[in-house]
Amino acid sequence: MNKGLVILAAGGTGGHLFPAQALAEVLGARGYDVHLMTDERVRDYGKNFPAIETHLIASASPSFSKPLQVPGRGFKLLRGFIKARGLMKKLKPVAVVGFGGYPSFPPLFAARSLKIPTVIHEANAVLGRANKVLATRVDVVATSFMKTALLQDGVKAVFTGNPPRAIVLKQKAAAYVAPKPSGVFNLVVFGGSQGAKFFSDFMPEVFAAMPAAHRKRLHLTQQCRAEDVPAVKARLAKLKIKAEISPFFSDMPKLLAASQLVICRSGATTVAELGVIGRPAIFVPLPHAIDNDQLRNAQNFAGAGGGWVFPQGELKAAEFAAFLVRLMDDSATLKKAARDALAQGVPDAPKRLADVVEDLVSKNKVGVKK
């Protein structure tokens, strides 16, 4: 039985599309049709998105910091609003769910103008710029953290967690194998598009500062930008470190499950997946991010015992190497951190978010009011 159409609106990056994809999978299984409204970046990040149709919607930042750009941005937002509104009048969705990013603006405002039930999901521990504007204008705000910064008083907020994809759920609560003294130590290092360059430069310096006996134990899996792969491989070969270096790994959740420690940025998707799988992590948040969303994500996770936070600007290779060596020799600390990480995972977040959507739909019963 078809229960109607739900439109998901999201920026075209993985951080916005991955939780939307997880919700789409559950809604589809429950009998809803799903359409996606996003931007052109979906071609890179949304290849497997389970939507019946994908609509590219014009959008732009509403920022007034650059006055000369305001008219052009305003025109793009208006154009996106008109297109989204026209599609919704034709498609008659029973709900519209936003996942942040400026491409979610036109669809959410169009939905409100048509009195369609609306939900936004915030993946980070602090409201993003788009969601901050939308929070007071939608019916429900679904959060990924129990405490979400910049959430205004009076907003109806519901904790759902950050929905993990099906590929992540395959590794849910994978058994943690603590490192043995002098045994192989599986280390995963990745930083996404905004962190891979830093780790490519920094981690070889860290390994060079470690005792040879500890370097010998390492089995390293590290993501690097394509242009950095040859140089990183050469440096690691000189240090005699066993390593798999690549710009892309097709099954990162499986690699995380096989790891004993992860070194990474702290984007919302990364933090959520570490919790679902249950792996300790050393976080190096992206510096200078607006509202410090990655720092807040890392502090929440590490504060509950699941890892450690190192601000990038304070890092020194020798000190970091010494810390890493201590962890490699302290299986009890790593086992506890793995348990604490797992305790923060919300594997049923897709179902929780789908329940929020269905509850809102059931209270409204109809989609577009003409």
N, C-alpha and C positions, 0 to 999 in steps of 0.2 A: 504493500500500500504506500503510495507516494504521499508524504506528509507536507510537501511544499518545497519551495526554493529558499535556500539561505545564501546570501552573498557575503563573501569574505573579502575584506579590503585591507591591503597591507603594502608596505614598501617592498621593493623587489630584491631585498637582500635576505641571506639565510636567516639572520636573527629575527626577521619579521615573518618570513614565509614558512620556516620549519614548524613553529607552533600552529600556524594556520593550517598547514598540511596535516598535522596530527588531528586537529579538530575535524577537518574535512573527511578523514578516514572514518571517524566515529559517526559523524552525521550521515555519511553515505550508508554505513551499515545499519543505521536506524531508519532508513527510508526517506531521507531528504536528498534533493538535488542540490548541488553546490556549484556556484559560479565564483570566479575570482576576479577582483578588480585591483590592478596593480600598475607598475610602470615597466619600461622596456628591459630592466635588469632581470626580469623573470626568466629571460632566455638563458641566463647563466645559472640561476639558483632554483628555478621552479620547473625543471624538466620532467619531474615525476609527480607533479602536483595533480591530485585526483579531482580536478574540476571538469565539469561538462563543457564549460566555455571559460575562456580567459579574456577579459576586456582591459585593454590598455587605456588608462585614464590620465589626462594631462594634469599636472600638479606642480607646485613650487613652494618654497618656504615663504611664509607670510611675514618674514622678518623685515623690519623697517631700518635696519642698520646701514643699508646701502640705498639711499633714496632714489638714485637713478635707475635702480632695478625694480623698484616698486610697481610701476605701471605694467611692465612685462610680466612680472610674477602675478599680479592681480588678474591680468587677462587670462593667463594659463589656469589659474584657480577657477575663474568663472567658466572657462571653456570646459574644464573637467567636471564642474558642478552640473552644467547643462547636459553634458553627455551622460553622466551618471544618473541624473534625474529622469532623463528620457528613457534610459534602459530600464530603470526601476518601474516606471509607469507601465512599460510594456511587459516586463517579466513578473511583476507583482510578488516580490519576495516576502516571506513571512518574518524575516529578521535580517539585519545587517550587522556583521561582527568585524570590528577593526582591530588591527594588530600593530598599530603604530607606523611611523614613517609618514612623510607628507602626502604620499599618494592615498592615504586613508582619509584625508580631509574632505575632498569633494564627495566621495560616496557617503560618508557619515552625515555631512550637512544636507545632502540630497535626501537621505533617508529621514532625517528629522523634519525636513520641509514637507514630506509626504506622510508623516506620522507613522512610520514603520518602526517597530521595536529595534532598539540599538544596544549593542554591548561593545565595550572595548576591552582588550586584554593587554596588560602591562607586564612585559617579560622581566624587566629590571627591578632593582630595589629602590629605584627613584623614577618617578614619572618622566617619560620622554617628552620632548617639546611638543610634538603633535598631540599626544595623549593628554598632556597638561591642559591644552586648550579645549580638548573634547570632553574631558572628564565631567564637567558640570552640565554638559549638554546631552549626555546619553542616559539611558535607563539604568545601566549597571556597569561598574568597573570591576573586572576580574583581575586579581593580583597574583603574582608568583611568589611573593614574600609576605610573611605575616605582617611585617611593618614596611610600608612603602612610603618613601619620603615624597614631599610635595603634594600629597593627597589632601585635597581640601576638605574642610568640615562640611557635613551635610551630603557628601557624595555617597551613593549606595555602593559600597565595596564588598566584594565576596572573594575570599581566598580560594583559589583553585589550584595553584601551582602552575608551572610552565610546561605545557604539553610536550612530551617527548615523542619522536617519530617511532614508527613500528620497528625500524632497524635498530633503534636504541633499546626498545623493550625486549628484544631478543636476548640482550645481555643483562637484563634486570637482575640485580642482586647476585651477580656472578661471584662465585666463591673467591675470596681473596687469599692468595698464596704468599705468605710472608717470606721475605728473603732469608736465606740461610747464611750463617757466617761463612765468608769466603765463597759463597755461591753466586750464581748468575743473578744480576740485578736488572730487571726489565724497566727501562726508563723511556717514557714518551714525552716528547717536546713538540708543542705546536702553538702557533700564534695566530692563525687565520691570516687574512690579507693584510691586516695592519700590525702584525706582530712577528711574522716569519723573518723579516729582514733583521730585526733586532736580535732574535735568538740565533740566527745564522752567524752574526758577528760575535755575540757574547758567549755562547755556550762553548765553542772551542777554546776560548781563553779560560773558562772555568775548568774544563777537563784537563787542560795543560797544567793547571795549578793543583790538581789532585795527585795523591801518591800513585805510583805506577800499579800497585797491587789493586787499588780500587778501580782504576781505569780498566784493568784486565777483566774485572767482574762485569762491566757494563755491557748490556745489549741495548743499543740505542735505536729508537725509531724517532726520526725528526722530520718535520715538515719544513721545507725551504722553498723560496721562490726559485723558479726554473733557472734564472740566471746565476743564482748563488750555489746551485747544487755541485758543480765541479770543484769550486774552491773549498766548500765545506767537506766534501768527500776527501779531498787531498789533505786537509788539515787533520781530519780524523784518522786517516790512514797512517800519517806520521806518528800519531799518538797510539796506534795499534788498538783502536777501539772498533769493536764489531758494531756496525751501524747499517740501518736501512734509511736512506735519505731520498725524499721524493717531494715534488710540489703538491701531490695529491694522493691520498689514500682512500680507496673506494669504500672501506669498511672501518672507519675510525672507531666506532663503538666497540668492535671486536678487539682492536688494538688496545683500547683503554682497559677492557676487561682483562687482558693478558698482562697488564702493567702492574708494577708494584709502587710506582710513583709517577705523577704527571707534573710537568712544568708547562705553564700555559698562561695566556691572557684570561680575563674573567668576564667574557661576554655572557649574556643571560643563558644562551643555549648551552654553552660549555659548562657552566655551573650546574644547570639542571641535569645534564647528562651524567656528570660526575656523581651527582646525588642518586640518580636512578641506578647506576651501575655500582656505586659504592667504592670510589677510589680517592685516596688522599692526593692533595695537589699543593704545589707551590705556585701561587698566583703572582704574576707581574702585571698589574692592571695597566691598560693603555693610558699613558700620561696625558694630561691636558684635555681630557674629554669633558665636554660640557656637562655640568651637574655631577661629574665624577661617578657616572653610573657603574663603570667597571670596578672602581674602588669600593663602592658600597656593596656590590654583589659579592666581592671577595671577602670583605669584612664580615658580612652576614654568614657566609659559609665557613670561613676560618674561625670566626667567633664561636661557632657551635662545635668546634673541634675537628672539622674536616680538612684542615690544611693550614697554610701559612701565607702571609702576604708580605711581599717585598716591593716597595715602590721603585720603579725603574731608575729614578734619579739618584737613589741612594745605593745602588748596587755596585759592589766591587768584586771582581772575579775571584780573588783569593779568599775573601770572607764567605762568598757564596759557595765556593768549593768546599771549604771547611764544614759549612752547615750541611751540605749534601753528603759528605763523607760520614758525618755523625748519624744522619738518617739511615744511610745504607747499613750501618752497624747496629741499628736500634729497631729490631723487628717488632718489639712490643709497642713502641710509639706509633709505628706505621699501621699495625693491626688496629689499634684504638682509633686512629684517624680514619681508617677505612670504615669502621663501624659507625663513627660519628658522621661521616660523609653519607653513608647509606641512610641514616636516620633522617636526613634532610631531603631525600628523594621523594617525589610525588608521582609514582608511576601511573596512578589513575587520574592524573590531571586532565587528559583529553576527555574522559568520561565526566569529570566534574564540570568542565567548561561546557560540554554538550548539555548537561543537566540544566545549567544556568540558562542556556539559549532556549531549551525546550520549555522550561518553566515560564520564561518571558513570553514565548509564543502562545502558550496555553492560556495565559492571562489576557492576551490581546485578541486571539482567535483569527483575526484577519490581517492581511498585509496592507496594501496601498489603500488609502482612503482618497477617493477621487474628489 
